[in-house]
């Protein structure tokens, strides 16, 4: 559970430019005397509408077009 929380919470995540590869966002903010006013979460692929097709109808349409 602790590992999951470190990965999904902003302050628990590892800072990607940390030299040691272990510094968290929370540690970085404390060291710099800064705070987070807000953030936006973007999920890869979010908002992309997937085109759904009926394979049988597509084959039937191609067969009908070929029969002309």
CHARMM-style PDB file with segment names, atoms N, HN, CA, C and O in Angstrom:
ATOM      1  N   UNK     1       0.831  -1.188   0.000  1.00  0.00      PROA
ATOM      2  CA  UNK     1       0.000   0.000   0.000  1.00  0.00      PROA
ATOM      3  C   UNK     1       0.880   1.258   0.000  1.00  0.00      PROA
ATOM      4  O   UNK     1       0.575   2.233  -0.686  1.00  0.00      PROA
ATOM      5  N   UNK     2       1.965   1.226   0.769  1.00  0.00      PROA
ATOM      6  HN  UNK     2       2.213   0.434   1.327  1.00  0.00      PROA
ATOM      7  CA  UNK     2       2.853   2.391   0.840  1.00  0.00      PROA
ATOM      8  C   UNK     2       3.477   2.700  -0.523  1.00  0.00      PROA
ATOM      9  O   UNK     2       3.590   3.862  -0.912  1.00  0.00      PROA
ATOM     10  N   UNK     3       3.880   1.655  -1.240  1.00  0.00      PROA
ATOM     11  HN  UNK     3       3.788   0.710  -0.924  1.00  0.00      PROA
ATOM     12  CA  UNK     3       4.482   1.844  -2.563  1.00  0.00      PROA
ATOM     13  C   UNK     3       3.474   2.483  -3.510  1.00  0.00      PROA
ATOM     14  O   UNK     3       3.818   3.390  -4.267  1.00  0.00      PROA
ATOM     15  N   UNK     4       2.231   2.011  -3.470  1.00  0.00      PROA
ATOM     16  HN  UNK     4       1.952   1.273  -2.855  1.00  0.00      PROA
ATOM     17  CA  UNK     4       1.177   2.560  -4.326  1.00  0.00      PROA
ATOM     18  C   UNK     4       0.961   4.035  -4.017  1.00  0.00      PROA
ATOM     19  O   UNK     4       0.859   4.851  -4.934  1.00  0.00      PROA
ATOM     20  N   UNK     5       0.889   4.387  -2.736  1.00  0.00      PROA
ATOM     21  HN  UNK     5       0.972   3.725  -1.991  1.00  0.00      PROA
ATOM     22  CA  UNK     5       0.674   5.786  -2.352  1.00  0.00      PROA
ATOM     23  C   UNK     5       1.835   6.675  -2.787  1.00  0.00      PROA
ATOM     24  O   UNK     5       1.615   7.819  -3.185  1.00  0.00      PROA
ATOM     25  N   UNK     6       3.068   6.172  -2.718  1.00  0.00      PROA
ATOM     26  HN  UNK     6       3.247   5.243  -2.395  1.00  0.00      PROA
ATOM     27  CA  UNK     6       4.222   6.959  -3.173  1.00  0.00      PROA
ATOM     28  C   UNK     6       4.143   7.229  -4.670  1.00  0.00      PROA
ATOM     29  O   UNK     6       4.587   8.277  -5.139  1.00  0.00      PROA
ATOM     30  N   UNK     7       3.582   6.291  -5.416  1.00  0.00      PROA
ATOM     31  HN  UNK     7       3.221   5.440  -5.035  1.00  0.00      PROA
ATOM     32  CA  UNK     7       3.508   6.446  -6.866  1.00  0.00      PROA
ATOM     33  C   UNK     7       2.374   7.357  -7.311  1.00  0.00      PROA
ATOM     34  O   UNK     7       2.505   8.038  -8.328  1.00  0.00      PROA
ATOM     35  N   UNK     8       1.266   7.390  -6.580  1.00  0.00      PROA
ATOM     36  HN  UNK     8       1.160   6.837  -5.754  1.00  0.00      PROA
ATOM     37  CA  UNK     8       0.092   8.134  -7.040  1.00  0.00      PROA
ATOM     38  C   UNK     8      -0.078   9.497  -6.385  1.00  0.00      PROA
ATOM     39  O   UNK     8      -0.873  10.304  -6.866  1.00  0.00      PROA
ATOM     40  N   UNK     9       0.642   9.780  -5.306  1.00  0.00      PROA
ATOM     41  HN  UNK     9       1.288   9.124  -4.916  1.00  0.00      PROA
ATOM     42  CA  UNK     9       0.535  11.100  -4.686  1.00  0.00      PROA
ATOM     43  C   UNK     9       1.659  11.995  -5.200  1.00  0.00      PROA
ATOM     44  O   UNK     9       2.789  11.538  -5.372  1.00  0.00      PROA
ATOM     45  N   UNK    10       1.359  13.243  -5.438  1.00  0.00      PROA
ATOM     46  HN  UNK    10       0.441  13.615  -5.298  1.00  0.00      PROA
ATOM     47  CA  UNK    10       2.344  14.175  -5.992  1.00  0.00      PROA
ATOM     48  C   UNK    10       3.567  14.302  -5.096  1.00  0.00      PROA
ATOM     49  O   UNK    10       4.698  14.197  -5.570  1.00  0.00      PROA
ATOM     50  N   UNK    11       3.350  14.526  -3.813  1.00  0.00      PROA
ATOM     51  HN  UNK    11       2.431  14.611  -3.428  1.00  0.00      PROA
ATOM     52  CA  UNK    11       4.473  14.773  -2.912  1.00  0.00      PROA
ATOM     53  C   UNK    11       5.310  13.525  -2.669  1.00  0.00      PROA
ATOM     54  O   UNK    11       6.478  13.634  -2.297  1.00  0.00      PROA
ATOM     55  N   UNK    12       4.741  12.350  -2.869  1.00  0.00      PROA
ATOM     56  HN  UNK    12       3.792  12.261  -3.171  1.00  0.00      PROA
ATOM     57  CA  UNK    12       5.472  11.107  -2.646  1.00  0.00      PROA
ATOM     58  C   UNK    12       6.269  10.637  -3.842  1.00  0.00      PROA
ATOM     59  O   UNK    12       7.096   9.734  -3.715  1.00  0.00      PROA
ATOM     60  N   UNK    13       6.039  11.229  -4.999  1.00  0.00      PROA
ATOM     61  HN  UNK    13       5.367  11.963  -5.102  1.00  0.00      PROA
ATOM     62  CA  UNK    13       6.727  10.787  -6.214  1.00  0.00      PROA
ATOM     63  C   UNK    13       8.182  11.238  -6.216  1.00  0.00      PROA
ATOM     64  O   UNK    13       8.530  12.278  -5.657  1.00  0.00      PROA
ATOM     65  N   UNK    14       9.014  10.440  -6.851  1.00  0.00      PROA
ATOM     66  HN  UNK    14       8.732   9.595  -7.305  1.00  0.00      PROA
ATOM     67  CA  UNK    14      10.439  10.771  -6.968  1.00  0.00      PROA
ATOM     68  C   UNK    14      10.597  11.882  -7.999  1.00  0.00      PROA
ATOM     69  O   UNK    14       9.984  11.848  -9.065  1.00  0.00      PROA
ATOM     70  N   UNK    15      11.428  12.864  -7.665  1.00  0.00      PROA
ATOM     71  HN  UNK    15      11.926  12.891  -6.798  1.00  0.00      PROA
ATOM     72  CA  UNK    15      11.730  13.971  -8.572  1.00  0.00      PROA
ATOM     73  C   UNK    15      12.567  13.428  -9.719  1.00  0.00      PROA
ATOM     74  O   UNK    15      13.631  12.855  -9.485  1.00  0.00      PROA
ATOM     75  N   UNK    16      12.107  13.597 -10.956  1.00  0.00      PROA
ATOM     76  HN  UNK    16      11.243  14.063 -11.146  1.00  0.00      PROA
ATOM     77  CA  UNK    16      12.754  12.971 -12.111  1.00  0.00      PROA
ATOM     78  C   UNK    16      14.171  13.490 -12.370  1.00  0.00      PROA
ATOM     79  O   UNK    16      14.976  12.786 -12.979  1.00  0.00      PROA
ATOM     80  N   UNK    17      14.484  14.691 -11.927  1.00  0.00      PROA
ATOM     81  HN  UNK    17      13.830  15.263 -11.432  1.00  0.00      PROA
ATOM     82  CA  UNK    17      15.824  15.244 -12.151  1.00  0.00      PROA
ATOM     83  C   UNK    17      16.711  15.130 -10.913  1.00  0.00      PROA
ATOM     84  O   UNK    17      17.766  15.762 -10.843  1.00  0.00      PROA
ATOM     85  N   UNK    18      16.290  14.335  -9.947  1.00  0.00      PROA
ATOM     86  HN  UNK    18      15.434  13.822 -10.004  1.00  0.00      PROA
ATOM     87  CA  UNK    18      17.088  14.162  -8.731  1.00  0.00      PROA
ATOM     88  C   UNK    18      18.395  13.468  -9.073  1.00  0.00      PROA
ATOM     89  O   UNK    18      18.408  12.469  -9.792  1.00  0.00      PROA
ATOM     90  N   UNK    19      19.491  14.000  -8.557  1.00  0.00      PROA
ATOM     91  HN  UNK    19      19.480  14.811  -7.973  1.00  0.00      PROA
ATOM     92  CA  UNK    19      20.806  13.425  -8.853  1.00  0.00      PROA
ATOM     93  C   UNK    19      20.963  12.033  -8.259  1.00  0.00      PROA
ATOM     94  O   UNK    19      21.591  11.163  -8.862  1.00  0.00      PROA
ATOM     95  N   UNK    20      20.391  11.823  -7.072  1.00  0.00      PROA
ATOM     96  HN  UNK    20      19.882  12.530  -6.582  1.00  0.00      PROA
ATOM     97  CA  UNK    20      20.521  10.511  -6.434  1.00  0.00      PROA
ATOM     98  C   UNK    20      19.404   9.554  -6.850  1.00  0.00      PROA
ATOM     99  O   UNK    20      19.468   8.360  -6.557  1.00  0.00      PROA
ATOM    100  N   UNK    21      18.390  10.071  -7.525  1.00  0.00      PROA
ATOM    101  HN  UNK    21      18.338  11.041  -7.762  1.00  0.00      PROA
ATOM    102  CA  UNK    21      17.281   9.230  -7.966  1.00  0.00      PROA
ATOM    103  C   UNK    21      16.331   8.840  -6.858  1.00  0.00      PROA
ATOM    104  O   UNK    21      15.461   7.991  -7.051  1.00  0.00      PROA
ATOM    105  N   UNK    22      16.491   9.460  -5.683  1.00  0.00      PROA
ATOM    106  HN  UNK    22      17.198  10.150  -5.526  1.00  0.00      PROA
ATOM    107  CA  UNK    22      15.651   9.099  -4.540  1.00  0.00      PROA
ATOM    108  C   UNK    22      14.912  10.289  -3.936  1.00  0.00      PROA
ATOM    109  O   UNK    22      14.022  10.100  -3.107  1.00  0.00      PROA
ATOM    110  N   UNK    23      15.259  11.494  -4.331  1.00  0.00      PROA
ATOM    111  HN  UNK    23      15.982  11.647  -5.004  1.00  0.00      PROA
ATOM    112  CA  UNK    23      14.649  12.683  -3.746  1.00  0.00      PROA
ATOM    113  C   UNK    23      13.198  12.799  -4.197  1.00  0.00      PROA
ATOM    114  O   UNK    23      12.908  12.739  -5.391  1.00  0.00      PROA
ATOM    115  N   UNK    24      12.286  12.965  -3.239  1.00  0.00      PROA
ATOM    116  HN  UNK    24      12.521  13.014  -2.268  1.00  0.00      PROA
ATOM    117  CA  UNK    24      10.871  13.097  -3.569  1.00  0.00      PROA
ATOM    118  C   UNK    24      10.528  14.564  -3.816  1.00  0.00      PROA
ATOM    119  O   UNK    24      11.306  15.462  -3.496  1.00  0.00      PROA
ATOM    120  N   UNK    25       9.377  14.781  -4.379  1.00  0.00      PROA
ATOM    121  HN  UNK    25       8.745  14.051  -4.639  1.00  0.00      PROA
ATOM    122  CA  UNK    25       8.890  16.145  -4.615  1.00  0.00      PROA
ATOM    123  C   UNK    25       8.758  16.878  -3.281  1.00  0.00      PROA
ATOM    124  O   UNK    25       9.097  18.058  -3.183  1.00  0.00      PROA
ATOM    125  N   UNK    26       8.269  16.188  -2.265  1.00  0.00      PROA
ATOM    126  HN  UNK    26       7.994  15.230  -2.345  1.00  0.00      PROA
ATOM    127  CA  UNK    26       8.113  16.800  -0.947  1.00  0.00      PROA
ATOM    128  C   UNK    26       9.466  17.267  -0.396  1.00  0.00      PROA
ATOM    129  O   UNK    26       9.566  18.372   0.139  1.00  0.00      PROA
ATOM    130  N   UNK    27      10.496  16.442  -0.523  1.00  0.00      PROA
ATOM    131  HN  UNK    27      10.415  15.545  -0.957  1.00  0.00      PROA
ATOM    132  CA  UNK    27      11.832  16.815  -0.052  1.00  0.00      PROA
ATOM    133  C   UNK    27      12.380  18.000  -0.839  1.00  0.00      PROA
ATOM    134  O   UNK    27      13.002  18.895  -0.267  1.00  0.00      PROA
ATOM    135  N   UNK    28      12.152  18.007  -2.133  1.00  0.00      PROA
ATOM    136  HN  UNK    28      11.646  17.280  -2.598  1.00  0.00      PROA
ATOM    137  CA  UNK    28      12.608  19.108  -2.981  1.00  0.00      PROA
ATOM    138  C   UNK    28      11.938  20.416  -2.576  1.00  0.00      PROA
ATOM    139  O   UNK    28      12.600  21.447  -2.459  1.00  0.00      PROA
ATOM    140  N   UNK    29      10.627  20.373  -2.362  1.00  0.00      PROA
ATOM    141  HN  UNK    29      10.089  19.535  -2.457  1.00  0.00      PROA
ATOM    142  CA  UNK    29       9.899  21.580  -1.976  1.00  0.00      PROA
ATOM    143  C   UNK    29      10.385  22.118  -0.636  1.00  0.00      PROA
ATOM    144  O   UNK    29      10.547  23.327  -0.473  1.00  0.00      PROA
ATOM    145  N   UNK    30      10.621  21.222   0.328  1.00  0.00      PROA
ATOM    146  HN  UNK    30      10.490  20.240   0.196  1.00  0.00      PROA
ATOM    147  CA  UNK    30      11.122  21.650   1.637  1.00  0.00      PROA
ATOM    148  C   UNK    30      12.503  22.280   1.505  1.00  0.00      PROA
ATOM    149  O   UNK    30      12.786  23.296   2.140  1.00  0.00      PROA
ATOM    150  N   UNK    31      13.364  21.682   0.683  1.00  0.00      PROA
ATOM    151  HN  UNK    31      13.134  20.857   0.167  1.00  0.00      PROA
ATOM    152  CA  UNK    31      14.723  22.203   0.499  1.00  0.00      PROA
ATOM    153  C   UNK    31      14.714  23.583  -0.150  1.00  0.00      PROA
ATOM    154  O   UNK    31      15.553  24.425   0.172  1.00  0.00      PROA
ATOM    155  N   UNK    32      13.783  23.819  -1.049  1.00  0.00      PROA
ATOM    156  HN  UNK    32      13.101  23.135  -1.310  1.00  0.00      PROA
ATOM    157  CA  UNK    32      13.707  25.095  -1.759  1.00  0.00      PROA
ATOM    158  C   UNK    32      12.805  26.105  -1.054  1.00  0.00      PROA
ATOM    159  O   UNK    32      12.753  27.269  -1.453  1.00  0.00      PROA
ATOM    160  N   UNK    33      12.090  25.672  -0.006  1.00  0.00      PROA
ATOM    161  HN  UNK    33      12.132  24.727   0.318  1.00  0.00      PROA
ATOM    162  CA  UNK    33      11.178  26.563   0.700  1.00  0.00      PROA
ATOM    163  C   UNK    33       9.967  26.934  -0.132  1.00  0.00      PROA
ATOM    164  O   UNK    33       9.439  28.039  -0.014  1.00  0.00      PROA
ATOM    165  N   UNK    34       9.533  26.018  -0.966  1.00  0.00      PROA
ATOM    166  HN  UNK    34       9.962  25.120  -1.062  1.00  0.00      PROA
ATOM    167  CA  UNK    34       8.407  26.273  -1.875  1.00  0.00      PROA
ATOM    168  C   UNK    34       7.205  25.423  -1.475  1.00  0.00      PROA
ATOM    169  O   UNK    34       7.301  24.531  -0.632  1.00  0.00      PROA
ATOM    170  N   UNK    35       6.080  25.724  -2.100  1.00  0.00      PROA
ATOM    171  HN  UNK    35       6.002  26.448  -2.784  1.00  0.00      PROA
ATOM    172  CA  UNK    35       4.875  24.923  -1.878  1.00  0.00      PROA
ATOM    173  C   UNK    35       4.122  24.782  -3.194  1.00  0.00      PROA
ATOM    174  O   UNK    35       4.348  25.538  -4.139  1.00  0.00      PROA
ATOM    175  N   UNK    36       3.234  23.815  -3.240  1.00  0.00      PROA
ATOM    176  HN  UNK    36       3.051  23.201  -2.472  1.00  0.00      PROA
ATOM    177  CA  UNK    36       2.436  23.569  -4.438  1.00  0.00      PROA
ATOM    178  C   UNK    36       1.111  24.298  -4.282  1.00  0.00      PROA
ATOM    179  O   UNK    36       0.374  24.059  -3.325  1.00  0.00      PROA
ATOM    180  N   UNK    37       0.808  25.185  -5.220  1.00  0.00      PROA
ATOM    181  HN  UNK    37       1.406  25.379  -5.997  1.00  0.00      PROA
ATOM    182  CA  UNK    37      -0.453  25.924  -5.182  1.00  0.00      PROA
ATOM    183  C   UNK    37      -1.560  25.140  -5.864  1.00  0.00      PROA
ATOM    184  O   UNK    37      -2.733  25.302  -5.528  1.00  0.00      PROA
ATOM    185  N   UNK    38      -1.201  24.293  -6.816  1.00  0.00      PROA
ATOM    186  HN  UNK    38      -0.248  24.161  -7.089  1.00  0.00      PROA
ATOM    187  CA  UNK    38      -2.182  23.486  -7.538  1.00  0.00      PROA
ATOM    188  C   UNK    38      -1.490  22.687  -8.618  1.00  0.00      PROA
ATOM    189  O   UNK    38      -0.351  22.976  -8.985  1.00  0.00      PROA
ATOM    190  N   UNK    39      -2.173  21.691  -9.123  1.00  0.00      PROA
ATOM    191  HN  UNK    39      -3.099  21.456  -8.825  1.00  0.00      PROA
ATOM    192  CA  UNK    39      -1.608  20.891 -10.205  1.00  0.00      PROA
ATOM    193  C   UNK    39      -2.734  20.246 -10.991  1.00  0.00      PROA
ATOM    194  O   UNK    39      -3.868  20.159 -10.522  1.00  0.00      PROA
ATOM    195  N   UNK    40      -2.407  19.800 -12.182  1.00  0.00      PROA
ATOM    196  HN  UNK    40      -1.485  19.871 -12.563  1.00  0.00      PROA
ATOM    197  CA  UNK    40      -3.360  19.128 -13.055  1.00  0.00      PROA
ATOM    198  C   UNK    40      -2.810  17.752 -13.389  1.00  0.00      PROA
ATOM    199  O   UNK    40      -1.633  17.606 -13.718  1.00  0.00      PROA
ATOM    200  N   UNK    41      -3.658  16.757 -13.305  1.00  0.00      PROA
ATOM    201  HN  UNK    41      -4.614  16.876 -13.038  1.00  0.00      PROA
ATOM    202  CA  UNK    41      -3.263  15.385 -13.611  1.00  0.00      PROA
ATOM    203  C   UNK    41      -3.638  15.059 -15.043  1.00  0.00      PROA
ATOM    204  O   UNK    41      -4.796  15.199 -15.437  1.00  0.00      PROA
ATOM    205  N   UNK    42      -2.659  14.625 -15.819  1.00  0.00      PROA
ATOM    206  HN  UNK    42      -1.719  14.511 -15.499  1.00  0.00      PROA
ATOM    207  CA  UNK    42      -2.901  14.172 -17.182  1.00  0.00      PROA
ATOM    208  C   UNK    42      -2.616  12.681 -17.238  1.00  0.00      PROA
ATOM    209  O   UNK    42      -1.574  12.219 -16.773  1.00  0.00      PROA
ATOM    210  N   UNK    43      -3.545  11.938 -17.806  1.00  0.00      PROA
ATOM    211  HN  UNK    43      -4.392  12.313 -18.184  1.00  0.00      PROA
ATOM    212  CA  UNK    43      -3.379  10.500 -17.950  1.00  0.00      PROA
ATOM    213  C   UNK    43      -3.144  10.207 -19.424  1.00  0.00      PROA
ATOM    214  O   UNK    43      -3.856  10.726 -20.283  1.00  0.00      PROA
ATOM    215  N   UNK    44      -2.161   9.387 -19.717  1.00  0.00      PROA
ATOM    216  HN  UNK    44      -1.583   8.965 -19.019  1.00  0.00      PROA
ATOM    217  CA  UNK    44      -1.828   9.057 -21.101  1.00  0.00      PROA
ATOM    218  C   UNK    44      -3.039   8.434 -21.782  1.00  0.00      PROA
ATOM    219  O   UNK    44      -3.620   7.469 -21.284  1.00  0.00      PROA
ATOM    220  N   UNK    45      -3.413   9.002 -22.930  1.00  0.00      PROA
ATOM    221  HN  UNK    45      -2.942   9.786 -23.334  1.00  0.00      PROA
ATOM    222  CA  UNK    45      -4.537   8.475 -23.696  1.00  0.00      PROA
ATOM    223  C   UNK    45      -5.888   8.995 -23.251  1.00  0.00      PROA
ATOM    224  O   UNK    45      -6.903   8.644 -23.853  1.00  0.00      PROA
ATOM    225  N   UNK    46      -5.934   9.806 -22.233  1.00  0.00      PROA
ATOM    226  HN  UNK    46      -5.110  10.091 -21.744  1.00  0.00      PROA
ATOM    227  CA  UNK    46      -7.199  10.326 -21.735  1.00  0.00      PROA
ATOM    228  C   UNK    46      -7.828  11.241 -22.774  1.00  0.00      PROA
ATOM    229  O   UNK    46      -7.162  12.117 -23.325  1.00  0.00      PROA
ATOM    230  N   UNK    47      -9.096  11.038 -23.036  1.00  0.00      PROA
ATOM    231  HN  UNK    47      -9.638  10.327 -22.589  1.00  0.00      PROA
ATOM    232  CA  UNK    47      -9.818  11.885 -23.966  1.00  0.00      PROA
ATOM    233  C   UNK    47      -9.776  11.402 -25.397  1.00  0.00      PROA
ATOM    234  O   UNK    47     -10.443  11.971 -26.262  1.00  0.00      PROA
ATOM    235  N   UNK    48      -9.013  10.374 -25.662  1.00  0.00      PROA
ATOM    236  HN  UNK    48      -8.471   9.912 -24.960  1.00  0.00      PROA
ATOM    237  CA  UNK    48      -8.955   9.836 -27.020  1.00  0.00      PROA
ATOM    238  C   UNK    48     -10.137   8.898 -27.216  1.00  0.00      PROA
ATOM    239  O   UNK    48     -10.325   7.942 -26.463  1.00  0.00      PROA
ATOM    240  N   UNK    49     -10.922   9.189 -28.235  1.00  0.00      PROA
ATOM    241  HN  UNK    49     -10.768   9.965 -28.847  1.00  0.00      PROA
ATOM    242  CA  UNK    49     -12.058   8.327 -28.523  1.00  0.00      PROA
ATOM    243  C   UNK    49     -11.617   7.239 -29.484  1.00  0.00      PROA
ATOM    244  O   UNK    49     -11.041   7.504 -30.539  1.00  0.00      PROA
ATOM    245  N   UNK    50     -11.902   6.019 -29.092  1.00  0.00      PROA
ATOM    246  HN  UNK    50     -12.370   5.804 -28.235  1.00  0.00      PROA
ATOM    247  CA  UNK    50     -11.508   4.888 -29.911  1.00  0.00      PROA
ATOM    248  C   UNK    50     -12.611   4.595 -30.923  1.00  0.00      PROA
ATOM    249  O   UNK    50     -13.783   4.485 -30.562  1.00  0.00      PROA
ATOM    250  N   UNK    51     -12.230   4.470 -32.175  1.00  0.00      PROA
ATOM    251  HN  UNK    51     -11.278   4.559 -32.468  1.00  0.00      PROA
ATOM    252  CA  UNK    51     -13.188   4.189 -33.238  1.00  0.00      PROA
ATOM    253  C   UNK    51     -13.624   2.730 -33.135  1.00  0.00      PROA
ATOM    254  O   UNK    51     -12.791   1.823 -33.149  1.00  0.00      PROA
ATOM    255  N   UNK    52     -14.926   2.511 -33.031  1.00  0.00      PROA
ATOM    256  HN  UNK    52     -15.603   3.247 -33.019  1.00  0.00      PROA
ATOM    257  CA  UNK    52     -15.441   1.148 -32.960  1.00  0.00      PROA
ATOM    258  C   UNK    52     -16.061   0.797 -34.299  1.00  0.00      PROA
ATOM    259  O   UNK    52     -16.858   1.559 -34.846  1.00  0.00      PROA
ATOM    260  N   UNK    53     -15.694  -0.354 -34.818  1.00  0.00      PROA
ATOM    261  HN  UNK    53     -15.047  -0.974 -34.374  1.00  0.00      PROA
ATOM    262  CA  UNK    53     -16.224  -0.791 -36.106  1.00  0.00      PROA
ATOM    263  C   UNK    53     -16.795  -2.193 -35.966  1.00  0.00      PROA
ATOM    264  O   UNK    53     -16.341  -2.994 -35.150  1.00  0.00      PROA
ATOM    265  N   UNK    54     -17.791  -2.462 -36.776  1.00  0.00      PROA
ATOM    266  HN  UNK    54     -18.160  -1.810 -37.439  1.00  0.00      PROA
ATOM    267  CA  UNK    54     -18.392  -3.787 -36.825  1.00  0.00      PROA
ATOM    268  C   UNK    54     -17.701  -4.536 -37.961  1.00  0.00      PROA
ATOM    269  O   UNK    54     -17.917  -4.235 -39.135  1.00  0.00      PROA
ATOM    270  N   UNK    55     -16.871  -5.508 -37.606  1.00  0.00      PROA
ATOM    271  HN  UNK    55     -16.695  -5.753 -36.652  1.00  0.00      PROA
ATOM    272  CA  UNK    55     -16.061  -6.206 -38.596  1.00  0.00      PROA
ATOM    273  C   UNK    55     -16.930  -6.915 -39.633  1.00  0.00      PROA
ATOM    274  O   UNK    55     -16.617  -6.889 -40.824  1.00  0.00      PROA
ATOM    275  N   UNK    56     -18.015  -7.546 -39.192  1.00  0.00      PROA
ATOM    276  HN  UNK    56     -18.268  -7.567 -38.225  1.00  0.00      PROA
ATOM    277  CA  UNK    56     -18.886  -8.275 -40.124  1.00  0.00      PROA
ATOM    278  C   UNK    56     -19.516  -7.320 -41.131  1.00  0.00      PROA
ATOM    279  O   UNK    56     -19.606  -7.642 -42.316  1.00  0.00      PROA
ATOM    280  N   UNK    57     -19.950  -6.153 -40.673  1.00  0.00      PROA
ATOM    281  HN  UNK    57     -19.876  -5.892 -39.710  1.00  0.00      PROA
ATOM    282  CA  UNK    57     -20.558  -5.176 -41.574  1.00  0.00      PROA
ATOM    283  C   UNK    57     -19.514  -4.625 -42.548  1.00  0.00      PROA
ATOM    284  O   UNK    57     -19.818  -4.371 -43.713  1.00  0.00      PROA
ATOM    285  N   UNK    58     -18.299  -4.446 -42.068  1.00  0.00      PROA
ATOM    286  HN  UNK    58     -18.052  -4.652 -41.121  1.00  0.00      PROA
ATOM    287  CA  UNK    58     -17.225  -3.948 -42.925  1.00  0.00      PROA
ATOM    288  C   UNK    58     -16.900  -4.953 -44.036  1.00  0.00      PROA
ATOM    289  O   UNK    58     -16.708  -4.564 -45.188  1.00  0.00      PROA
ATOM    290  N   UNK    59     -16.840  -6.234 -43.693  1.00  0.00      PROA
ATOM    291  HN  UNK    59     -16.997  -6.550 -42.757  1.00  0.00      PROA
ATOM    292  CA  UNK    59     -16.568  -7.279 -44.688  1.00  0.00      PROA
ATOM    293  C   UNK    59     -17.706  -7.357 -45.693  1.00  0.00      PROA
ATOM    294  O   UNK    59     -17.469  -7.494 -46.893  1.00  0.00      PROA
ATOM    295  N   UNK    60     -18.947  -7.272 -45.207  1.00  0.00      PROA
ATOM    296  HN  UNK    60     -19.140  -7.161 -44.232  1.00  0.00      PROA
ATOM    297  CA  UNK    60     -20.108  -7.325 -46.097  1.00  0.00      PROA
ATOM    298  C   UNK    60     -20.094  -6.144 -47.067  1.00  0.00      PROA
ATOM    299  O   UNK    60     -20.419  -6.306 -48.243  1.00  0.00      PROA
ATOM    300  N   UNK    61     -19.722  -4.963 -46.585  1.00  0.00      PROA
ATOM    301  HN  UNK    61     -19.458  -4.832 -45.629  1.00  0.00      PROA
ATOM    302  CA  UNK    61     -19.673  -3.783 -47.440  1.00  0.00      PROA
ATOM    303  C   UNK    61     -18.585  -3.934 -48.503  1.00  0.00      PROA
ATOM    304  O   UNK    61     -18.788  -3.554 -49.656  1.00  0.00      PROA
ATOM    305  N   UNK    62     -17.443  -4.482 -48.126  1.00  0.00      PROA
ATOM    306  HN  UNK    62     -17.278  -4.791 -47.190  1.00  0.00      PROA
ATOM    307  CA  UNK    62     -16.364  -4.688 -49.090  1.00  0.00      PROA
ATOM    308  C   UNK    62     -16.738  -5.750 -50.119  1.00  0.00      PROA
ATOM    309  O   UNK    62     -16.399  -5.624 -51.295  1.00  0.00      PROA
ATOM    310  N   UNK    63     -17.439  -6.798 -49.679  1.00  0.00      PROA
ATOM    311  HN  UNK    63     -17.715  -6.901 -48.723  1.00  0.00      PROA
ATOM    312  CA  UNK    63     -17.873  -7.853 -50.599  1.00  0.00      PROA
ATOM    313  C   UNK    63     -18.895  -7.308 -51.583  1.00  0.00      PROA
ATOM    314  O   UNK    63     -18.870  -7.652 -52.765  1.00  0.00      PROA
ATOM    315  N   UNK    64     -19.795  -6.457 -51.099  1.00  0.00      PROA
ATOM    316  HN  UNK    64     -19.815  -6.177 -50.139  1.00  0.00      PROA
ATOM    317  CA  UNK    64     -20.804  -5.855 -51.971  1.00  0.00      PROA
ATOM    318  C   UNK    64     -20.137  -4.918 -52.975  1.00  0.00      PROA
ATOM    319  O   UNK    64     -20.539  -4.868 -54.138  1.00  0.00      PROA
ATOM    320  N   UNK    65     -19.129  -4.182 -52.537  1.00  0.00      PROA
ATOM    321  HN  UNK    65     -18.803  -4.222 -51.593  1.00  0.00      PROA
ATOM    322  CA  UNK    65     -18.427  -3.265 -53.431  1.00  0.00      PROA
ATOM    323  C   UNK    65     -17.632  -4.041 -54.481  1.00  0.00      PROA
ATOM    324  O   UNK    65     -17.513  -3.594 -55.621  1.00  0.00      PROA
ATOM    325  N   UNK    66     -17.095  -5.185 -54.110  1.00  0.00      PROA
ATOM    326  HN  UNK    66     -17.191  -5.548 -53.183  1.00  0.00      PROA
ATOM    327  CA  UNK    66     -16.312  -5.995 -55.044  1.00  0.00      PROA
ATOM    328  C   UNK    66     -17.214  -6.684 -56.063  1.00  0.00      PROA
ATOM    329  O   UNK    66     -16.777  -6.992 -57.172  1.00  0.00      PROA
ATOM    330  N   UNK    67     -18.475  -6.927 -55.690  1.00  0.00      PROA
ATOM    331  HN  UNK    67     -18.830  -6.676 -54.789  1.00  0.00      PROA
ATOM    332  CA  UNK    67     -19.409  -7.617 -56.573  1.00  0.00      PROA
ATOM    333  C   UNK    67     -20.009  -6.717 -57.627  1.00  0.00      PROA
ATOM    334  O   UNK    67     -20.711  -7.212 -58.509  1.00  0.00      PROA
ATOM    335  N   UNK    68     -19.775  -5.457 -57.583  1.00  0.00      PROA
ATOM    336  HN  UNK    68     -19.205  -5.055 -56.867  1.00  0.00      PROA
ATOM    337  CA  UNK    68     -20.371  -4.518 -58.552  1.00  0.00      PROA
ATOM    338  C   UNK    68     -19.750  -4.614 -59.879  1.00  0.00      PROA
ATOM    339  OT1 UNK    68     -20.140  -3.892 -60.797  1.00  0.00      PROA
TER     340      UNK     68
END
